[in-house]
């Protein structure tokens, strides 16, 4: 079975071995923007929690601690 061989330009190999790197061509930034469902939803971004949300988190944690304590026979 033959071994596949890549088609490589010899000048590219010589330039890369000499430490000379060719810059990558810059694509149009308009083409690189993500598209599709959910791109403009803010997914992946965070905001600081409001005081009401922080209080709700504290209340939830307290209720969970009480529930676990009941299940373990305490409180």
N, C-alpha and C positions, 0 to 999 in steps of 0.2 A: 504494500500500500504506500503510495507516494506521500511525502511530507509536504504540507502546504507551505508556500513561501510567499511572504509579503512583498508587494512591489514597492520598493523604497528608492527614492532618488539619492544617489551617492553624495551629491553636494549637501543634502540635508544632514546626512550622517556625519560628514566631515565637519560641517559647521557646529553640530551639537557636540562633537568630540572636542572641538577646539574651544568650547565654552561660549560660542556665539549662538545665542538663541534668537530665533525669529519671533517677533511679537505676533500674537494671535490677532486675526482680523476682528475689528469691532463690529458687532452686528447692530442693526437698528434697534434702539432701546424700545421702540413701540412694539416690535415683534417679540421682545423678551418678557413682556408683562404677562403675568398669569391670567388665564381666562377660565371661564366655567362657573359652575354653581358655587356660591359662597365666597367669591373673591372679595367682595366689598362688604362683608358682614362684620369685619373687625375680629374674626376668629384668630386666636393666637395672641391677641393683645389683652393687656390687663389694665385695670384702673384701681385706684385705692378704694377700699370698702368704706361705705358710709357708716356713721355711728350706729344707725339702726341695724345694719347688717352685722356689725361687730357684736352688738348686744344680742342679736338673734343667734349668732354663733356661740356666745357664752352660755345662753339659756339652753341651747341644744346640748352642749357639752355637759352641762350640769344634769340635765334629764338623762343623758346616756349613763353618766356615772351612777345616778340613783338606780337606774334600771339594772345595771350590772351588779350593783350591791344587793339588790333584791334577789337576783338569781343566785348569788353566792351565799345567800342566807344572812346577810348583814342588814343593817338599817331597818 
